[in-house]
Every structure is written in C-alpha cells, then in structure tokens.
Amino acid sequence: MHALLLNREERFRISHPAAGGDDCTVFEFTPEAVGEVVAELDPGVQDRRDPFAISHAPFASRSRLELHRLRASLAAGADALGHEERLLVLLGSVLTDGYRAHGRALRPRREATRSARRELVERTRHALAVAPAAPWSLAALAREVGSSPYHLTRVFQAATGLPVHQYLLRLRLALALEQLGDGDGRLGAIALDAGFASHSHFTTVFRKTYGVLPGALTRARGASRH
C-alpha cells in the first residue's frame, strides 16, 4: 500500500486489471501547508517550484491506522481543528517514510530555541484559555500565536503530550462541567456555550471522558437540593 504525492496540476493515470480500481482516499492540501511540512524535512524545498520531490511513499502500519481513525472522525464531523492537525501530522509521517525509502537525506530545519518553544506553547495556552468556545481552526490559531500550523502542532504536542485539539477539548469539557455544576439543566445551551457543535457531540465526548452522561450529573445535583 502506497501514498501517491502529486504536485499541483500534476496528472496521474493508471490502469487496473480488475474492474472497480482501487479504494482510495484523496486529500488536497494548500501549497503553503505542503511547503511548510516538506520544509521541516528538506529546507531546500524553497528552491523548487514543486514541493514534492518524490512521487510516492510507503504507507506504514501506523499511517494506515491513523487514516482509518481520521476517516471515522471526518464521517462524524464537528472537529475541524483536530482534522487539520491530524492531516498535517499524517502528511509529515508519510513524507518522512518516503524520504527514507527513496534514500533521500533528511535535513531537518534548525529547531527553535527551548525558550522560543516554551513561549509559543504558553501563547497558545493563553489564546485557548481566553476563548475556549471560539471556532478555532489550526490556521487561525497559528496566526494568533505567531507560528505556522505544522510547527505549532509539533511543538505543542512535544511540550504538553497532547495535540492542540485534545488540549482544547479538555478545556471545553472543564468549562461545561463547571456550568453543569450551576444546575440549570440546559444541556443544549451548555454544549454550545462550551464550543461543541451539537448536544449529541457534547454528550458523546463527555461520557467517553468522565464515564457518565452530563444529564445524570444535573439530575443528581437537582435531587441533592431537595
């Protein structure tokens, strides 16, 4: 199983011995996003017209698993920030495997200093804490904190142990839990106020995280007041 890497306006044609062809998943990235990811492995990309220097890469087991999870997440919808982040990480993994398979030297871009990485993480935490319910996209968050999307993704997870979208999810759940403690029982409003796309999405994530439905907490709090 391989990943095909096509530059902009590049055509690809293949014939299949069996009817139906391949079952493929196609992702289209902006030139800026591709250039950024490639530059992390090969700074020389700035001297090329087309960012992809290789046409294909092996699709390792970990990448196949991530693709399976990503497909399921995309089908469920809602988490745009998470999808952006995971797509860039997947592209980075595929390109790394591809460069190694083709015997191309990896020339990672010089990392920022430890203090610069720490400041970037703190700016990100602050931005999310100030507006946890905002409809953040990875690109918008990166602009807010003065970074690029892929660099922000890598630095933040390395420092906190969590992808940005998972960190934001925890903030939103904490906000919702605090509002549930007020006991007004408006679950739909609480979900939207905390930044969740829908009541059902909020309920699913809340139960997965805390092991209890949010409605059960409001009912228990209401019963304790009588």
Biotite code that builds the C-alpha atoms (Angstrom):
import biotite.structure as struc

atoms = struc.array([
    struc.Atom([0.000, 0.000, 0.000], chain_id="A", res_id=1, res_name="MET", atom_name="CA", element="C"),
    struc.Atom([1.447, 3.342, -1.075], chain_id="A", res_id=2, res_name="HIS", atom_name="CA", element="C"),
    struc.Atom([0.654, 7.017, -0.886], chain_id="A", res_id=3, res_name="ALA", atom_name="CA", element="C"),
    struc.Atom([0.871, 8.975, -4.133], chain_id="A", res_id=4, res_name="LEU", atom_name="CA", element="C"),
    struc.Atom([2.198, 12.505, -3.830], chain_id="A", res_id=5, res_name="LEU", atom_name="CA", element="C"),
    struc.Atom([1.062, 14.754, -6.655], chain_id="A", res_id=6, res_name="LEU", atom_name="CA", element="C"),
    struc.Atom([2.156, 18.338, -7.058], chain_id="A", res_id=7, res_name="ASN", atom_name="CA", element="C"),
    struc.Atom([-0.250, 20.991, -8.216], chain_id="A", res_id=8, res_name="ARG", atom_name="CA", element="C"),
    struc.Atom([-1.529, 20.437, -11.770], chain_id="A", res_id=9, res_name="GLU", atom_name="CA", element="C"),
    struc.Atom([0.387, 17.157, -11.961], chain_id="A", res_id=10, res_name="GLU", atom_name="CA", element="C"),
    struc.Atom([-1.566, 14.385, -13.662], chain_id="A", res_id=11, res_name="ARG", atom_name="CA", element="C"),
    struc.Atom([-1.576, 10.702, -12.818], chain_id="A", res_id=12, res_name="PHE", atom_name="CA", element="C"),
    struc.Atom([-3.099, 7.834, -14.764], chain_id="A", res_id=13, res_name="ARG", atom_name="CA", element="C"),
    struc.Atom([-3.042, 4.109, -14.068], chain_id="A", res_id=14, res_name="ILE", atom_name="CA", element="C"),
    struc.Atom([-4.879, 1.077, -15.439], chain_id="A", res_id=15, res_name="SER", atom_name="CA", element="C"),
    struc.Atom([-6.199, -1.769, -13.312], chain_id="A", res_id=16, res_name="HIS", atom_name="CA", element="C"),
    struc.Atom([-6.520, -5.438, -14.250], chain_id="A", res_id=17, res_name="PRO", atom_name="CA", element="C"),
    struc.Atom([-9.763, -5.750, -12.288], chain_id="A", res_id=18, res_name="ALA", atom_name="CA", element="C"),
    struc.Atom([-12.958, -3.739, -12.562], chain_id="A", res_id=19, res_name="ALA", atom_name="CA", element="C"),
    struc.Atom([-13.511, -1.113, -9.915], chain_id="A", res_id=20, res_name="GLY", atom_name="CA", element="C"),
    struc.Atom([-9.927, 0.039, -9.492], chain_id="A", res_id=21, res_name="GLY", atom_name="CA", element="C"),
    struc.Atom([-8.515, 0.992, -6.102], chain_id="A", res_id=22, res_name="ASP", atom_name="CA", element="C"),
    struc.Atom([-10.273, 2.164, -2.987], chain_id="A", res_id=23, res_name="ASP", atom_name="CA", element="C"),
    struc.Atom([-8.523, 5.490, -2.494], chain_id="A", res_id=24, res_name="CYS", atom_name="CA", element="C"),
    struc.Atom([-8.728, 8.409, -0.128], chain_id="A", res_id=25, res_name="THR", atom_name="CA", element="C"),
    struc.Atom([-7.717, 11.751, -1.613], chain_id="A", res_id=26, res_name="VAL", atom_name="CA", element="C"),
    struc.Atom([-6.589, 14.740, 0.427], chain_id="A", res_id=27, res_name="PHE", atom_name="CA", element="C"),
    struc.Atom([-5.848, 18.123, -1.119], chain_id="A", res_id=28, res_name="GLU", atom_name="CA", element="C"),
    struc.Atom([-3.543, 20.489, 0.748], chain_id="A", res_id=29, res_name="PHE", atom_name="CA", element="C"),
    struc.Atom([-2.806, 24.121, 0.085], chain_id="A", res_id=30, res_name="THR", atom_name="CA", element="C"),
    struc.Atom([0.654, 24.823, -1.407], chain_id="A", res_id=31, res_name="PRO", atom_name="CA", element="C"),
    struc.Atom([1.524, 26.707, 1.777], chain_id="A", res_id=32, res_name="GLU", atom_name="CA", element="C"),
    struc.Atom([0.693, 23.726, 4.005], chain_id="A", res_id=33, res_name="ALA", atom_name="CA", element="C"),
    struc.Atom([2.640, 21.285, 1.851], chain_id="A", res_id=34, res_name="VAL", atom_name="CA", element="C"),
    struc.Atom([5.607, 23.628, 1.626], chain_id="A", res_id=35, res_name="GLY", atom_name="CA", element="C"),
    struc.Atom([5.701, 24.005, 5.379], chain_id="A", res_id=36, res_name="GLU", atom_name="CA", element="C"),
    struc.Atom([5.608, 20.268, 6.085], chain_id="A", res_id=37, res_name="VAL", atom_name="CA", element="C"),
    struc.Atom([8.234, 19.479, 3.435], chain_id="A", res_id=38, res_name="VAL", atom_name="CA", element="C"),
    struc.Atom([10.471, 22.289, 4.704], chain_id="A", res_id=39, res_name="ALA", atom_name="CA", element="C"),
    struc.Atom([10.635, 20.595, 8.108], chain_id="A", res_id=40, res_name="GLU", atom_name="CA", element="C"),
    struc.Atom([12.386, 17.657, 6.392], chain_id="A", res_id=41, res_name="LEU", atom_name="CA", element="C"),
    struc.Atom([14.037, 19.379, 3.469], chain_id="A", res_id=42, res_name="ASP", atom_name="CA", element="C"),
    struc.Atom([14.730, 23.108, 3.725], chain_id="A", res_id=43, res_name="PRO", atom_name="CA", element="C"),
    struc.Atom([15.784, 23.050, 0.056], chain_id="A", res_id=44, res_name="GLY", atom_name="CA", element="C"),
    struc.Atom([12.107, 22.998, -0.925], chain_id="A", res_id=45, res_name="VAL", atom_name="CA", element="C"),
    struc.Atom([12.223, 26.796, -1.135], chain_id="A", res_id=46, res_name="GLN", atom_name="CA", element="C"),
    struc.Atom([14.385, 26.458, -4.238], chain_id="A", res_id=47, res_name="ASP", atom_name="CA", element="C"),
    struc.Atom([11.930, 24.186, -6.050], chain_id="A", res_id=48, res_name="ARG", atom_name="CA", element="C"),
    struc.Atom([8.776, 25.008, -7.952], chain_id="A", res_id=49, res_name="ARG", atom_name="CA", element="C"),
    struc.Atom([7.041, 21.818, -6.803], chain_id="A", res_id=50, res_name="ASP", atom_name="CA", element="C"),
    struc.Atom([7.271, 20.885, -3.106], chain_id="A", res_id=51, res_name="PRO", atom_name="CA", element="C"),
    struc.Atom([7.014, 17.107, -3.524], chain_id="A", res_id=52, res_name="PHE", atom_name="CA", element="C"),
    struc.Atom([10.434, 15.793, -4.567], chain_id="A", res_id=53, res_name="ALA", atom_name="CA", element="C"),
    struc.Atom([9.171, 12.187, -4.514], chain_id="A", res_id=54, res_name="ILE", atom_name="CA", element="C"),
    struc.Atom([6.136, 10.774, -6.297], chain_id="A", res_id=55, res_name="SER", atom_name="CA", element="C"),
    struc.Atom([5.145, 8.056, -3.824], chain_id="A", res_id=56, res_name="HIS", atom_name="CA", element="C"),
    struc.Atom([5.839, 6.776, -0.338], chain_id="A", res_id=57, res_name="ALA", atom_name="CA", element="C"),
    struc.Atom([5.188, 3.550, 1.550], chain_id="A", res_id=58, res_name="PRO", atom_name="CA", element="C"),
    struc.Atom([2.095, 3.684, 3.711], chain_id="A", res_id=59, res_name="PHE", atom_name="CA", element="C"),
    struc.Atom([3.290, 2.282, 7.030], chain_id="A", res_id=60, res_name="ALA", atom_name="CA", element="C"),
    struc.Atom([1.035, 0.480, 9.511], chain_id="A", res_id=61, res_name="SER", atom_name="CA", element="C"),
    struc.Atom([0.857, 3.469, 11.847], chain_id="A", res_id=62, res_name="ARG", atom_name="CA", element="C"),
    struc.Atom([-0.212, 5.689, 8.944], chain_id="A", res_id=63, res_name="SER", atom_name="CA", element="C"),
    struc.Atom([-2.904, 3.209, 7.886], chain_id="A", res_id=64, res_name="ARG", atom_name="CA", element="C"),
    struc.Atom([-4.258, 3.155, 11.431], chain_id="A", res_id=65, res_name="LEU", atom_name="CA", element="C"),
    struc.Atom([-4.267, 6.945, 11.597], chain_id="A", res_id=66, res_name="GLU", atom_name="CA", element="C"),
    struc.Atom([-6.040, 7.120, 8.229], chain_id="A", res_id=67, res_name="LEU", atom_name="CA", element="C"),
    struc.Atom([-8.709, 4.712, 9.498], chain_id="A", res_id=68, res_name="HIS", atom_name="CA", element="C"),
    struc.Atom([-9.259, 6.869, 12.582], chain_id="A", res_id=69, res_name="ARG", atom_name="CA", element="C"),
    struc.Atom([-9.261, 10.033, 10.518], chain_id="A", res_id=70, res_name="LEU", atom_name="CA", element="C"),
    struc.Atom([-11.875, 8.682, 8.129], chain_id="A", res_id=71, res_name="ARG", atom_name="CA", element="C"),
    struc.Atom([-14.129, 7.809, 11.068], chain_id="A", res_id=72, res_name="ALA", atom_name="CA", element="C"),
    struc.Atom([-13.594, 11.248, 12.585], chain_id="A", res_id=73, res_name="SER", atom_name="CA", element="C"),
    struc.Atom([-14.324, 13.006, 9.296], chain_id="A", res_id=74, res_name="LEU", atom_name="CA", element="C"),
    struc.Atom([-17.526, 10.986, 8.908], chain_id="A", res_id=75, res_name="ALA", atom_name="CA", element="C"),
    struc.Atom([-18.608, 12.103, 12.384], chain_id="A", res_id=76, res_name="ALA", atom_name="CA", element="C"),
    struc.Atom([-17.799, 15.736, 11.561], chain_id="A", res_id=77, res_name="GLY", atom_name="CA", element="C"),
    struc.Atom([-17.558, 18.517, 14.164], chain_id="A", res_id=78, res_name="ALA", atom_name="CA", element="C"),
    struc.Atom([-13.825, 18.599, 14.998], chain_id="A", res_id=79, res_name="ASP", atom_name="CA", element="C"),
    struc.Atom([-12.358, 20.819, 12.277], chain_id="A", res_id=80, res_name="ALA", atom_name="CA", element="C"),
    struc.Atom([-9.295, 21.797, 14.325], chain_id="A", res_id=81, res_name="LEU", atom_name="CA", element="C"),
    struc.Atom([-8.498, 18.167, 15.051], chain_id="A", res_id=82, res_name="GLY", atom_name="CA", element="C"),
    struc.Atom([-8.876, 17.193, 11.406], chain_id="A", res_id=83, res_name="HIS", atom_name="CA", element="C"),
    struc.Atom([-6.481, 19.903, 10.249], chain_id="A", res_id=84, res_name="GLU", atom_name="CA", element="C"),
    struc.Atom([-3.926, 18.949, 12.845], chain_id="A", res_id=85, res_name="GLU", atom_name="CA", element="C"),
    struc.Atom([-4.106, 15.211, 12.214], chain_id="A", res_id=86, res_name="ARG", atom_name="CA", element="C"),
    struc.Atom([-3.906, 15.646, 8.441], chain_id="A", res_id=87, res_name="LEU", atom_name="CA", element="C"),
    struc.Atom([-0.690, 17.641, 8.710], chain_id="A", res_id=88, res_name="LEU", atom_name="CA", element="C"),
    struc.Atom([0.832, 15.074, 11.084], chain_id="A", res_id=89, res_name="VAL", atom_name="CA", element="C"),
    struc.Atom([-0.184, 12.256, 8.725], chain_id="A", res_id=90, res_name="LEU", atom_name="CA", element="C"),
    struc.Atom([1.394, 14.068, 5.780], chain_id="A", res_id=91, res_name="LEU", atom_name="CA", element="C"),
    struc.Atom([4.583, 14.574, 7.795], chain_id="A", res_id=92, res_name="GLY", atom_name="CA", element="C"),
    struc.Atom([4.756, 10.871, 8.680], chain_id="A", res_id=93, res_name="SER", atom_name="CA", element="C"),
    struc.Atom([4.191, 9.780, 5.081], chain_id="A", res_id=94, res_name="VAL", atom_name="CA", element="C"),
    struc.Atom([6.838, 12.167, 3.756], chain_id="A", res_id=95, res_name="LEU", atom_name="CA", element="C"),
    struc.Atom([9.362, 11.038, 6.364], chain_id="A", res_id=96, res_name="THR", atom_name="CA", element="C"),
    struc.Atom([8.835, 7.404, 5.391], chain_id="A", res_id=97, res_name="ASP", atom_name="CA", element="C"),
    struc.Atom([9.015, 8.341, 1.723], chain_id="A", res_id=98, res_name="GLY", atom_name="CA", element="C"),
    struc.Atom([12.302, 10.214, 2.020], chain_id="A", res_id=99, res_name="TYR", atom_name="CA", element="C"),
    struc.Atom([13.851, 7.283, 3.850], chain_id="A", res_id=100, res_name="ARG", atom_name="CA", element="C"),
    struc.Atom([12.518, 4.725, 1.352], chain_id="A", res_id=101, res_name="ALA", atom_name="CA", element="C"),
    struc.Atom([13.953, 6.724, -1.559], chain_id="A", res_id=102, res_name="HIS", atom_name="CA", element="C"),
    struc.Atom([17.308, 7.130, 0.170], chain_id="A", res_id=103, res_name="GLY", atom_name="CA", element="C"),
    struc.Atom([16.959, 10.882, 0.346], chain_id="A", res_id=104, res_name="ARG", atom_name="CA", element="C"),
    struc.Atom([18.756, 12.573, 3.198], chain_id="A", res_id=105, res_name="ALA", atom_name="CA", element="C"),
    struc.Atom([16.555, 14.163, 5.817], chain_id="A", res_id=106, res_name="LEU", atom_name="CA", element="C"),
    struc.Atom([17.784, 17.639, 6.595], chain_id="A", res_id=107, res_name="ARG", atom_name="CA", element="C"),
    struc.Atom([15.535, 18.876, 9.390], chain_id="A", res_id=108, res_name="PRO", atom_name="CA", element="C"),
    struc.Atom([15.123, 22.606, 9.745], chain_id="A", res_id=109, res_name="ARG", atom_name="CA", element="C"),
    struc.Atom([17.012, 24.001, 12.718], chain_id="A", res_id=110, res_name="ARG", atom_name="CA", element="C"),
    struc.Atom([14.773, 23.855, 15.749], chain_id="A", res_id=111, res_name="GLU", atom_name="CA", element="C"),
    struc.Atom([13.784, 26.986, 17.629], chain_id="A", res_id=112, res_name="ALA", atom_name="CA", element="C"),
    struc.Atom([15.417, 27.560, 20.980], chain_id="A", res_id=113, res_name="THR", atom_name="CA", element="C"),
    struc.Atom([13.906, 25.986, 24.073], chain_id="A", res_id=114, res_name="ARG", atom_name="CA", element="C"),
    struc.Atom([12.732, 29.371, 25.351], chain_id="A", res_id=115, res_name="SER", atom_name="CA", element="C"),
    struc.Atom([11.091, 30.178, 21.997], chain_id="A", res_id=116, res_name="ALA", atom_name="CA", element="C"),
    struc.Atom([9.238, 26.849, 22.039], chain_id="A", res_id=117, res_name="ARG", atom_name="CA", element="C"),
    struc.Atom([8.136, 27.422, 25.614], chain_id="A", res_id=118, res_name="ARG", atom_name="CA", element="C"),
    struc.Atom([6.870, 30.907, 24.787], chain_id="A", res_id=119, res_name="GLU", atom_name="CA", element="C"),
    struc.Atom([4.940, 29.557, 21.803], chain_id="A", res_id=120, res_name="LEU", atom_name="CA", element="C"),
    struc.Atom([3.245, 26.924, 23.966], chain_id="A", res_id=121, res_name="VAL", atom_name="CA", element="C"),
    struc.Atom([2.330, 29.497, 26.605], chain_id="A", res_id=122, res_name="GLU", atom_name="CA", element="C"),
    struc.Atom([0.900, 31.888, 23.990], chain_id="A", res_id=123, res_name="ARG", atom_name="CA", element="C"),
    struc.Atom([-1.186, 29.007, 22.636], chain_id="A", res_id=124, res_name="THR", atom_name="CA", element="C"),
    struc.Atom([-2.444, 28.010, 26.056], chain_id="A", res_id=125, res_name="ARG", atom_name="CA", element="C"),
    struc.Atom([-3.375, 31.606, 26.789], chain_id="A", res_id=126, res_name="HIS", atom_name="CA", element="C"),
    struc.Atom([-5.228, 32.075, 23.491], chain_id="A", res_id=127, res_name="ALA", atom_name="CA", element="C"),
    struc.Atom([-7.248, 28.903, 24.039], chain_id="A", res_id=128, res_name="LEU", atom_name="CA", element="C"),
    struc.Atom([-7.953, 29.707, 27.686], chain_id="A", res_id=129, res_name="ALA", atom_name="CA", element="C"),
    struc.Atom([-9.247, 33.180, 26.806], chain_id="A", res_id=130, res_name="VAL", atom_name="CA", element="C"),
    struc.Atom([-11.634, 31.847, 24.154], chain_id="A", res_id=131, res_name="ALA", atom_name="CA", element="C"),
    struc.Atom([-12.117, 28.070, 24.541], chain_id="A", res_id=132, res_name="PRO", atom_name="CA", element="C"),
    struc.Atom([-15.505, 28.137, 22.809], chain_id="A", res_id=133, res_name="ALA", atom_name="CA", element="C"),
    struc.Atom([-14.254, 30.014, 19.734], chain_id="A", res_id=134, res_name="ALA", atom_name="CA", element="C"),
    struc.Atom([-14.481, 28.098, 16.430], chain_id="A", res_id=135, res_name="PRO", atom_name="CA", element="C"),
    struc.Atom([-10.723, 27.749, 16.190], chain_id="A", res_id=136, res_name="TRP", atom_name="CA", element="C"),
    struc.Atom([-9.063, 26.495, 13.036], chain_id="A", res_id=137, res_name="SER", atom_name="CA", element="C"),
    struc.Atom([-5.433, 25.459, 13.140], chain_id="A", res_id=138, res_name="LEU", atom_name="CA", element="C"),
    struc.Atom([-4.510, 28.213, 10.694], chain_id="A", res_id=139, res_name="ALA", atom_name="CA", element="C"),
    struc.Atom([-6.316, 30.874, 12.756], chain_id="A", res_id=140, res_name="ALA", atom_name="CA", element="C"),
    struc.Atom([-4.712, 29.713, 15.990], chain_id="A", res_id=141, res_name="LEU", atom_name="CA", element="C"),
    struc.Atom([-1.271, 29.665, 14.383], chain_id="A", res_id=142, res_name="ALA", atom_name="CA", element="C"),
    struc.Atom([-1.748, 33.252, 13.172], chain_id="A", res_id=143, res_name="ARG", atom_name="CA", element="C"),
    struc.Atom([-2.917, 34.295, 16.629], chain_id="A", res_id=144, res_name="GLU", atom_name="CA", element="C"),
    struc.Atom([0.246, 32.993, 18.299], chain_id="A", res_id=145, res_name="VAL", atom_name="CA", element="C"),
    struc.Atom([2.678, 33.951, 15.534], chain_id="A", res_id=146, res_name="GLY", atom_name="CA", element="C"),
    struc.Atom([3.523, 30.497, 14.242], chain_id="A", res_id=147, res_name="SER", atom_name="CA", element="C"),
    struc.Atom([2.836, 28.212, 11.303], chain_id="A", res_id=148, res_name="SER", atom_name="CA", element="C"),
    struc.Atom([0.291, 25.385, 11.652], chain_id="A", res_id=149, res_name="PRO", atom_name="CA", element="C"),
    struc.Atom([2.645, 22.410, 11.346], chain_id="A", res_id=150, res_name="TYR", atom_name="CA", element="C"),
    struc.Atom([5.315, 23.932, 13.588], chain_id="A", res_id=151, res_name="HIS", atom_name="CA", element="C"),
    struc.Atom([2.696, 24.748, 16.205], chain_id="A", res_id=152, res_name="LEU", atom_name="CA", element="C"),
    struc.Atom([1.344, 21.197, 16.058], chain_id="A", res_id=153, res_name="THR", atom_name="CA", element="C"),
    struc.Atom([4.770, 19.628, 16.584], chain_id="A", res_id=154, res_name="ARG", atom_name="CA", element="C"),
    struc.Atom([5.984, 21.990, 19.300], chain_id="A", res_id=155, res_name="VAL", atom_name="CA", element="C"),
    struc.Atom([2.752, 21.957, 21.309], chain_id="A", res_id=156, res_name="PHE", atom_name="CA", element="C"),
    struc.Atom([2.438, 18.172, 21.405], chain_id="A", res_id=157, res_name="GLN", atom_name="CA", element="C"),
    struc.Atom([6.115, 17.717, 22.259], chain_id="A", res_id=158, res_name="ALA", atom_name="CA", element="C"),
    struc.Atom([5.767, 20.118, 25.198], chain_id="A", res_id=159, res_name="ALA", atom_name="CA", element="C"),
    struc.Atom([2.364, 19.091, 26.582], chain_id="A", res_id=160, res_name="THR", atom_name="CA", element="C"),
    struc.Atom([1.962, 15.493, 25.447], chain_id="A", res_id=161, res_name="GLY", atom_name="CA", element="C"),
    struc.Atom([-1.314, 16.413, 23.783], chain_id="A", res_id=162, res_name="LEU", atom_name="CA", element="C"),
    struc.Atom([-2.298, 17.549, 20.301], chain_id="A", res_id=163, res_name="PRO", atom_name="CA", element="C"),
    struc.Atom([-3.765, 21.042, 20.258], chain_id="A", res_id=164, res_name="VAL", atom_name="CA", element="C"),
    struc.Atom([-7.285, 19.775, 19.554], chain_id="A", res_id=165, res_name="HIS", atom_name="CA", element="C"),
    struc.Atom([-7.189, 17.385, 22.518], chain_id="A", res_id=166, res_name="GLN", atom_name="CA", element="C"),
    struc.Atom([-5.958, 20.145, 24.820], chain_id="A", res_id=167, res_name="TYR", atom_name="CA", element="C"),
    struc.Atom([-8.786, 22.393, 23.640], chain_id="A", res_id=168, res_name="LEU", atom_name="CA", element="C"),
    struc.Atom([-11.288, 19.568, 24.135], chain_id="A", res_id=169, res_name="LEU", atom_name="CA", element="C"),
    struc.Atom([-10.220, 19.255, 27.772], chain_id="A", res_id=170, res_name="ARG", atom_name="CA", element="C"),
    struc.Atom([-10.676, 22.989, 28.264], chain_id="A", res_id=171, res_name="LEU", atom_name="CA", element="C"),
    struc.Atom([-14.174, 22.840, 26.792], chain_id="A", res_id=172, res_name="ARG", atom_name="CA", element="C"),
    struc.Atom([-15.133, 19.838, 28.909], chain_id="A", res_id=173, res_name="LEU", atom_name="CA", element="C"),
    struc.Atom([-13.892, 21.591, 32.031], chain_id="A", res_id=174, res_name="ALA", atom_name="CA", element="C"),
    struc.Atom([-15.959, 24.654, 31.114], chain_id="A", res_id=175, res_name="LEU", atom_name="CA", element="C"),
    struc.Atom([-19.046, 22.509, 30.534], chain_id="A", res_id=176, res_name="ALA", atom_name="CA", element="C"),
    struc.Atom([-18.517, 20.644, 33.802], chain_id="A", res_id=177, res_name="LEU", atom_name="CA", element="C"),
    struc.Atom([-18.366, 23.937, 35.667], chain_id="A", res_id=178, res_name="GLU", atom_name="CA", element="C"),
    struc.Atom([-21.594, 25.091, 34.034], chain_id="A", res_id=179, res_name="GLN", atom_name="CA", element="C"),
    struc.Atom([-23.271, 21.789, 34.851], chain_id="A", res_id=180, res_name="LEU", atom_name="CA", element="C"),
    struc.Atom([-22.427, 22.481, 38.458], chain_id="A", res_id=181, res_name="GLY", atom_name="CA", element="C"),
    struc.Atom([-24.728, 25.501, 38.321], chain_id="A", res_id=182, res_name="ASP", atom_name="CA", element="C"),
    struc.Atom([-27.563, 23.013, 37.928], chain_id="A", res_id=183, res_name="GLY", atom_name="CA", element="C"),
    struc.Atom([-29.740, 24.883, 35.429], chain_id="A", res_id=184, res_name="ASP", atom_name="CA", element="C"),
    struc.Atom([-30.018, 21.731, 33.296], chain_id="A", res_id=185, res_name="GLY", atom_name="CA", element="C"),
    struc.Atom([-29.862, 23.452, 29.881], chain_id="A", res_id=186, res_name="ARG", atom_name="CA", element="C"),
    struc.Atom([-27.622, 20.839, 28.289], chain_id="A", res_id=187, res_name="LEU", atom_name="CA", element="C"),
    struc.Atom([-28.045, 22.106, 24.741], chain_id="A", res_id=188, res_name="GLY", atom_name="CA", element="C"),
    struc.Atom([-27.097, 25.647, 25.732], chain_id="A", res_id=189, res_name="ALA", atom_name="CA", element="C"),
    struc.Atom([-24.188, 24.418, 27.851], chain_id="A", res_id=190, res_name="ILE", atom_name="CA", element="C"),
    struc.Atom([-22.856, 22.387, 24.924], chain_id="A", res_id=191, res_name="ALA", atom_name="CA", element="C"),
    struc.Atom([-22.970, 25.352, 22.546], chain_id="A", res_id=192, res_name="LEU", atom_name="CA", element="C"),
    struc.Atom([-21.566, 27.781, 25.118], chain_id="A", res_id=193, res_name="ASP", atom_name="CA", element="C"),
    struc.Atom([-18.588, 25.470, 25.656], chain_id="A", res_id=194, res_name="ALA", atom_name="CA", element="C"),
    struc.Atom([-17.847, 25.308, 21.938], chain_id="A", res_id=195, res_name="GLY", atom_name="CA", element="C"),
    struc.Atom([-19.316, 21.930, 20.990], chain_id="A", res_id=196, res_name="PHE", atom_name="CA", element="C"),
    struc.Atom([-21.008, 21.638, 17.622], chain_id="A", res_id=197, res_name="ALA", atom_name="CA", element="C"),
    struc.Atom([-24.086, 19.893, 18.969], chain_id="A", res_id=198, res_name="SER", atom_name="CA", element="C"),
    struc.Atom([-25.731, 18.438, 22.051], chain_id="A", res_id=199, res_name="HIS", atom_name="CA", element="C"),
    struc.Atom([-25.101, 14.892, 20.809], chain_id="A", res_id=200, res_name="SER", atom_name="CA", element="C"),
    struc.Atom([-21.401, 15.522, 20.185], chain_id="A", res_id=201, res_name="HIS", atom_name="CA", element="C"),
    struc.Atom([-21.042, 17.024, 23.644], chain_id="A", res_id=202, res_name="PHE", atom_name="CA", element="C"),
    struc.Atom([-22.836, 14.087, 25.274], chain_id="A", res_id=203, res_name="THR", atom_name="CA", element="C"),
    struc.Atom([-20.692, 11.519, 23.454], chain_id="A", res_id=204, res_name="THR", atom_name="CA", element="C"),
    struc.Atom([-17.392, 13.190, 24.343], chain_id="A", res_id=205, res_name="VAL", atom_name="CA", element="C"),
    struc.Atom([-18.461, 13.907, 27.923], chain_id="A", res_id=206, res_name="PHE", atom_name="CA", element="C"),
    struc.Atom([-19.436, 10.298, 28.568], chain_id="A", res_id=207, res_name="ARG", atom_name="CA", element="C"),
    struc.Atom([-16.246, 8.986, 26.980], chain_id="A", res_id=208, res_name="LYS", atom_name="CA", element="C"),
    struc.Atom([-14.145, 11.263, 29.184], chain_id="A", res_id=209, res_name="THR", atom_name="CA", element="C"),
    struc.Atom([-15.968, 11.162, 32.521], chain_id="A", res_id=210, res_name="TYR", atom_name="CA", element="C"),
    struc.Atom([-17.811, 7.843, 32.258], chain_id="A", res_id=211, res_name="GLY", atom_name="CA", element="C"),
    struc.Atom([-21.191, 9.419, 32.965], chain_id="A", res_id=212, res_name="VAL", atom_name="CA", element="C"),
    struc.Atom([-23.807, 11.273, 30.948], chain_id="A", res_id=213, res_name="LEU", atom_name="CA", element="C"),
    struc.Atom([-23.980, 15.025, 31.611], chain_id="A", res_id=214, res_name="PRO", atom_name="CA", element="C"),
    struc.Atom([-27.710, 14.747, 32.280], chain_id="A", res_id=215, res_name="GLY", atom_name="CA", element="C"),
    struc.Atom([-27.027, 12.347, 35.123], chain_id="A", res_id=216, res_name="ALA", atom_name="CA", element="C"),
    struc.Atom([-24.943, 14.984, 36.881], chain_id="A", res_id=217, res_name="LEU", atom_name="CA", element="C"),
    struc.Atom([-27.636, 17.632, 36.616], chain_id="A", res_id=218, res_name="THR", atom_name="CA", element="C"),
    struc.Atom([-30.269, 15.203, 37.874], chain_id="A", res_id=219, res_name="ARG", atom_name="CA", element="C"),
    struc.Atom([-28.096, 14.150, 40.782], chain_id="A", res_id=220, res_name="ALA", atom_name="CA", element="C"),
    struc.Atom([-27.403, 17.769, 41.720], chain_id="A", res_id=221, res_name="ARG", atom_name="CA", element="C"),
    struc.Atom([-31.109, 18.596, 41.481], chain_id="A", res_id=222, res_name="GLY", atom_name="CA", element="C"),
    struc.Atom([-32.014, 15.664, 43.721], chain_id="A", res_id=223, res_name="ALA", atom_name="CA", element="C"),
    struc.Atom([-29.446, 16.720, 46.331], chain_id="A", res_id=224, res_name="SER", atom_name="CA", element="C"),
    struc.Atom([-31.144, 20.102, 46.663], chain_id="A", res_id=225, res_name="ARG", atom_name="CA", element="C"),
    struc.Atom([-34.444, 18.556, 47.729], chain_id="A", res_id=226, res_name="HIS", atom_name="CA", element="C"),
])
